[in-house]
Amino acid sequence: MNAEVKDYVVEKVNALMQAHSCCAEAKEAAQNWLDALGTDKEADAAKNLIAELEEDIMPIDGLIGFAGSEAGAQVFGAEKAKDVLAHAEEIKAAGAKYCDCPACAACEAILAKKDDIL
């Protein structure tokens, strides 16, 4: 991985870890990758990070389904769930493939560099 890609991915990994919507498992995988940079553990940590991000990133149709469900209303609150649903439908219409919350946006940016990381 060249220095420019490394700097970019480190920036996005840090953004992921700071995102309020980032789960504990993704934070752990991200920190493990940062800790492993430049060591003989980097390749394994990169594989684990990518696997975690691929599992966690929310496809836009999944967000639409969740926000429009009773479970979504319980998590977000009824009014906020309606707002999330409307936003998700709007960004899907504009071509979004994934949720655009801070964690998913960071995941998408990192995954775009997957081939450089692995």
N, C-alpha and C positions, 0 to 999 in steps of 0.2 A: 504494500500500500504506500503510495507516494505521500509526501508531507502535506500537500494540499488536501488530499482526500482525508488523511488522518485528522487534520485540524478541523475539517468540516464535520466529520463523524463525531469527533470528541465534543464539538459544540452542540450537535444535535442530541448526543447521549446525555449531556448535562441538562439540556432543555427538557428531555424526557424525564429525567430524575426529579426535576423541579416542578413538573406539571402536577396540578392537583388531581388530575384524572389518571395518573400513573399508578398501577397496582404494585404491591410489595414485591411480587416475583420479578416484574420487569425492572424495578429499581435495583434489586439484588443482582440480576443478570448484567445490568448496565454497569454497576459498580465493579463487579467481578471482571468485566471486560476492561474497564479503565485501569484496574489494578494489574491486569495481566499484560498490558501493552509493553512491548519490548522484551518480554520474557518468553521462555519456552512454553508457557501456558496460554499464550495469546490465541493460537489457532483454536484450541478447545473452547476458550471463553467466547471467541467470536461465533463459533457454531452454536453455543448455548444461547447467546444473545439473539442471534437471528431466529432460532427456533422459538424463543419466547416472544419476540416481536411478531412473528408470523401467526402465533397463536392468539396474541392479544389485540392486534389491530382490528377495528370494527368495520366490516364492510358496510357500505351505506344502506343496503337493503336490510341488513341486520339491525342497524340503528332505527330505521323507519319502523320495522316490525316491533322492536322493543318499545320505542317511544309511544307507539299506538296501542300498546297492550296495557292490561291491568297492572302487570309487574312494573312497567315503565311509569305508570301513574303513581305507584307506591314508592318508587325510588326517587322520582323527580318532583312528585306532587302533581295533582291533576292539571293545573294551569301551566306549570313549567313543562310538563310532558307534551302538552299541545304546542307550546313554543318550539320545543326540540323537534317534534314531528314536522312542523311547518318548515323549520330551518333545514332539516335533513332532506325534505322533499325539494326544497329550493336549490340546495347545493347539488343534489342528484341531477336535477334538470339542467344545471350548469355543467355537468360532466364529472362531478366528484365520484370517486370509486369507494372512498372511505369516509368515516366520521372525520370532522375537522377539529375536534377538541385538541387541546395542546399535546396530550400524550399520543393520540393517533397521528397528528400532524408530524410529530417527531419520529414516530415509528415509520411512517411513509417515507420521510426523508432519509432515514437510515437504511431502510430496505432498498431504496433506490440505488444505494452504494453496495449492496450485498456482494456482488461479484468482486468488488475491490477489497472488501473486508475479509472474505473467505480465502 
